[in-house]
């Protein structure tokens, strides 16, 4: 009887140990999954390349403080690469600031989704240069180098800092607004007075020059149109061939002056504000 009880206790202890091991493995796997930065669902990279890319992401994240995701996908059910990038960023990251780089092999599109602080550094002009580099490598089949170039460019632009006089363009409303902390150039009172006097003086000199050149006599000068005028008529015919219509949403106002960068944003997946853009390769 005692032997049976000992066996039962041993089995219970063994089951408890196994349960603890399973739970520990589950927690570890969950933590590993949430900490991943490279999701190669299209199967483009070797294990060694994934390790190298992960190390490169770690370095970039350490310097920027952003969450950076590298994703590949080859799925015909993905209707919009933009939506896919934004949804995966929301799913896999915890920070409000970061970037998702997506290589969509089915659509042959490279897309960059910027969130939070990152779209203030990766403005439209910088974004286009990043896509230039990425699509050049992706078009030749060097997908790892395409991702490497994205990370390198991200660090370069982060180190360069936010552009001066940064303007944010809200694509949904069509309105520009000045980024808080950016300096909008302006004239002080003395500069404004000097500019006004200089403009008035230039206008006066121009008027006197024209008056003297033509020797106009105010009130008595009359131009004889019949004597000096001439009319020539030419027949011309236009033939309608075809019609092209291009539609695009026009901004409601002009971008702020000052020559700074502009970052276009929109309300994306999950109601989060995203910048970014994509290009085919």
C-alpha positions as CSV (number, residue, x, y, z in Angstrom):
1,X,0.0,0.0,0.0
2,X,2.8,2.3,0.9
3,X,4.6,1.4,-2.3
4,X,1.5,2.4,-4.3
5,X,1.2,5.8,-2.4
6,X,4.9,6.5,-3.1
7,X,4.4,5.8,-6.8
8,X,1.3,8.1,-6.9
9,X,3.2,10.9,-5.2
10,X,6.2,10.4,-7.6
11,X,3.8,10.6,-10.6
12,X,2.2,13.7,-9.2
13,X,5.6,15.4,-8.7
14,X,6.7,14.3,-12.2
15,X,3.5,15.7,-13.7
16,X,4.0,19.0,-11.8
17,X,7.6,19.3,-13.0
18,X,6.5,18.6,-16.6
19,X,3.8,21.2,-16.3
20,X,6.3,23.8,-15.1
21,X,8.6,23.0,-17.9
22,X,5.8,23.3,-20.5
23,X,4.7,26.6,-19.0
24,X,8.2,27.9,-19.0
25,X,8.7,27.0,-22.6
26,X,5.4,28.6,-23.5
27,X,6.4,31.9,-21.8
28,X,9.8,31.7,-23.4
29,X,8.4,31.2,-26.9
30,X,5.9,33.9,-26.3
31,X,8.6,36.3,-25.3
32,X,10.7,35.3,-28.2
33,X,7.9,35.9,-30.7
34,X,7.1,39.3,-29.2
35,X,10.8,40.2,-29.4
36,X,11.2,39.2,-33.0
37,X,12.0,41.9,-35.6
38,X,12.4,39.9,-38.8
39,X,9.4,38.0,-40.2
40,X,10.4,36.2,-43.4
41,X,7.0,34.7,-44.4
42,X,8.1,34.8,-48.1
43,X,11.1,32.6,-47.3
44,X,13.7,34.9,-48.9
45,X,16.4,34.8,-46.3
46,X,18.7,32.0,-45.0
47,X,19.0,31.5,-41.2
48,X,22.4,33.2,-41.3
49,X,20.9,36.2,-43.1
50,X,18.0,36.5,-40.6
51,X,20.6,36.5,-37.8
52,X,22.6,39.3,-39.5
53,X,19.4,41.3,-40.2
54,X,18.3,40.9,-36.5
55,X,21.7,42.1,-35.3
56,X,21.4,45.2,-37.7
57,X,17.9,45.9,-36.4
58,X,19.1,45.7,-32.8
59,X,21.8,48.2,-33.5
60,X,19.4,50.6,-35.2
61,X,16.8,50.2,-32.4
62,X,19.4,50.9,-29.8
63,X,20.4,54.2,-31.4
64,X,16.9,55.5,-32.4
65,X,14.8,54.1,-29.6
66,X,12.2,53.0,-32.2
67,X,10.7,49.6,-32.9
68,X,11.8,48.4,-36.3
69,X,10.2,45.5,-38.2
70,X,11.4,43.8,-41.3
71,X,8.7,41.7,-43.0
72,X,8.4,39.7,-46.3
73,X,5.2,38.4,-47.6
74,X,4.1,36.4,-50.7
75,X,0.3,36.1,-50.3
76,X,-2.3,36.9,-52.9
77,X,-4.8,37.5,-50.1
78,X,-2.9,40.7,-49.1
79,X,-5.0,43.3,-50.9
80,X,-3.1,46.3,-49.7
81,X,0.6,46.3,-48.8
82,X,0.1,49.6,-46.9
83,X,-2.6,48.1,-44.7
84,X,-0.5,45.0,-44.2
85,X,2.5,47.0,-43.0
86,X,0.4,49.1,-40.6
87,X,-1.5,46.2,-39.2
88,X,1.7,44.2,-38.6
89,X,3.3,47.2,-36.9
90,X,0.3,47.4,-34.5
91,X,0.4,43.7,-33.9
92,X,4.1,43.1,-33.3
93,X,5.3,46.3,-31.6
94,X,4.6,48.0,-28.3
95,X,6.1,51.4,-28.9
96,X,4.3,54.3,-30.6
97,X,7.4,55.2,-32.5
98,X,8.9,52.9,-35.2
99,X,8.9,51.7,-38.8
100,X,7.7,48.6,-40.6
101,X,9.6,47.7,-43.8
102,X,7.6,45.3,-46.0
103,X,8.8,43.4,-49.1
104,X,5.6,42.2,-50.8
105,X,6.6,39.6,-53.4
106,X,3.1,39.0,-54.7
107,X,2.5,42.7,-55.5
108,X,6.2,43.4,-56.2
109,X,6.0,46.4,-53.9
110,X,8.4,47.7,-51.2
111,X,6.5,49.6,-48.6
112,X,7.7,51.7,-45.6
113,X,5.2,52.5,-42.8
114,X,6.4,55.2,-40.4
115,X,4.7,55.8,-37.0
116,X,5.1,58.3,-34.2
117,X,8.4,60.2,-34.1
118,X,9.8,58.4,-37.1
119,X,7.8,60.2,-39.7
120,X,9.2,63.5,-38.5
121,X,12.7,62.2,-39.5
122,X,11.7,60.2,-42.5
123,X,10.1,63.0,-44.4
124,X,8.8,62.6,-48.0
125,X,12.1,63.5,-49.8
126,X,14.1,61.2,-47.5
127,X,11.5,58.4,-47.9
128,X,11.8,58.6,-51.7
129,X,15.6,58.3,-51.5
130,X,15.2,55.2,-49.3
131,X,12.8,53.6,-51.8
132,X,15.2,54.4,-54.6
133,X,17.9,52.4,-52.8
134,X,15.6,49.5,-51.7
135,X,13.9,49.0,-55.1
136,X,17.2,49.0,-56.9
137,X,18.4,46.1,-54.8
138,X,15.0,44.3,-54.8
139,X,14.7,44.6,-58.5
140,X,18.0,42.7,-59.0
141,X,16.9,40.0,-56.5
142,X,19.2,41.1,-53.7
143,X,16.5,41.2,-51.0
144,X,18.8,41.2,-48.0
145,X,20.7,44.2,-49.2
146,X,17.4,45.9,-49.8
147,X,16.6,45.5,-46.1
148,X,20.2,46.5,-45.1
149,X,19.9,49.7,-47.1
150,X,16.7,50.6,-45.3
151,X,18.3,50.2,-41.9
152,X,21.4,52.1,-43.0
153,X,19.3,55.0,-44.4
154,X,17.2,55.1,-41.2
155,X,20.3,55.6,-39.1
156,X,21.7,58.2,-41.5
157,X,18.5,60.3,-41.4
158,X,18.0,59.8,-37.6
159,X,21.6,61.2,-37.1
160,X,20.9,64.1,-39.5
161,X,17.9,65.0,-37.3
162,X,14.5,66.5,-38.1
163,X,14.5,68.9,-41.0
164,X,14.2,72.6,-40.1
165,X,10.8,74.1,-40.4
166,X,9.2,70.7,-40.7
167,X,5.6,70.7,-42.0
168,X,3.2,67.9,-41.6
169,X,0.7,67.3,-44.4
170,X,-2.6,65.6,-43.3
171,X,-3.7,63.7,-46.4
172,X,-7.1,63.1,-45.0
173,X,-8.0,66.7,-44.4
174,X,-5.7,68.2,-47.0
175,X,-4.2,70.6,-44.5
176,X,-0.6,71.5,-43.7
177,X,0.5,72.4,-40.1
178,X,3.8,73.4,-38.7
179,X,5.5,70.9,-36.5
180,X,5.7,72.2,-32.9
181,X,9.2,73.4,-32.1
182,X,10.1,74.2,-35.7
183,X,11.1,77.8,-36.4
184,X,9.0,79.6,-38.9
185,X,11.1,82.4,-40.4
186,X,9.8,85.9,-40.1
187,X,10.8,89.6,-40.5
188,X,11.3,91.8,-37.5
189,X,9.9,95.4,-37.4
190,X,13.1,97.1,-38.7
191,X,13.5,94.5,-41.5
192,X,9.8,95.0,-42.5
193,X,10.2,98.8,-42.5
194,X,13.4,98.6,-44.6
195,X,11.7,96.2,-47.1
196,X,8.7,98.6,-47.4
197,X,10.9,101.7,-48.1
198,X,13.1,99.8,-50.5
199,X,10.1,98.6,-52.4
200,X,8.5,102.1,-52.6
201,X,11.8,103.6,-53.8
202,X,12.3,101.0,-56.5
203,X,8.7,101.6,-57.7
204,X,9.2,105.4,-57.8
205,X,12.5,105.1,-59.8
206,X,10.8,102.7,-62.3
207,X,7.8,105.1,-62.8
208,X,10.1,108.1,-63.3
209,X,12.2,106.1,-65.8
210,X,9.3,105.0,-67.9
211,X,7.8,108.5,-67.8
212,X,11.0,110.1,-68.9
213,X,11.6,107.6,-71.6
214,X,8.3,108.0,-73.3
215,X,8.0,111.7,-72.5
216,X,4.4,111.4,-71.5
217,X,2.4,114.6,-70.9
218,X,-0.1,113.7,-68.2
219,X,-3.7,114.6,-69.2
220,X,-2.9,115.5,-72.8
221,X,-1.4,112.4,-74.2
222,X,-3.6,110.3,-76.6
223,X,-2.6,107.2,-78.5
224,X,-4.1,107.0,-82.0
225,X,-5.1,103.4,-82.4
226,X,-6.4,103.8,-85.9
227,X,-3.1,105.3,-87.1
228,X,-0.7,102.9,-85.3
229,X,-2.8,99.7,-85.0
230,X,-3.0,96.7,-87.3
231,X,-5.1,93.6,-87.4
232,X,-4.1,90.3,-89.0
233,X,-6.5,87.3,-89.0
234,X,-5.5,83.7,-89.5
235,X,-7.7,80.7,-89.9
236,X,-7.0,77.9,-87.5
237,X,-8.8,74.5,-86.8
238,X,-8.5,72.2,-83.8
239,X,-9.4,68.5,-84.1
240,X,-10.4,66.6,-80.9
241,X,-8.6,63.4,-80.7
242,X,-8.9,61.9,-77.2
243,X,-9.4,63.0,-73.6
244,X,-7.3,62.2,-70.5
245,X,-8.5,62.9,-67.0
246,X,-6.3,62.8,-64.0
247,X,-7.7,63.2,-60.5
248,X,-5.9,63.9,-57.3
249,X,-6.8,65.5,-53.9
250,X,-5.6,69.1,-53.8
251,X,-4.3,70.5,-50.5
252,X,-6.7,73.2,-49.0
253,X,-3.7,75.4,-48.3
254,X,-0.1,75.9,-49.3
255,X,2.8,74.3,-47.4
256,X,4.4,76.6,-44.8
257,X,7.2,78.7,-46.1
258,X,10.8,78.3,-45.0
259,X,12.1,75.5,-47.2
260,X,11.9,72.8,-44.6
261,X,10.9,69.1,-45.1
262,X,7.3,67.9,-45.5
263,X,6.0,64.6,-44.1
264,X,2.7,63.3,-45.4
265,X,0.6,61.4,-42.9
266,X,-2.8,59.7,-42.7
267,X,-5.0,57.9,-40.3
268,X,-4.1,54.3,-40.8
269,X,-4.7,50.8,-39.2
270,X,-6.0,50.9,-35.7
271,X,-6.7,54.7,-35.9
272,X,-2.9,55.4,-35.6
273,X,-1.3,58.2,-37.5
274,X,1.1,56.8,-40.1
275,X,3.5,58.3,-42.7
276,X,5.3,56.4,-45.3
277,X,4.9,55.2,-48.9
278,X,5.7,52.4,-51.3
279,X,7.1,51.7,-54.8
280,X,7.1,48.8,-57.2
281,X,10.2,46.9,-58.2
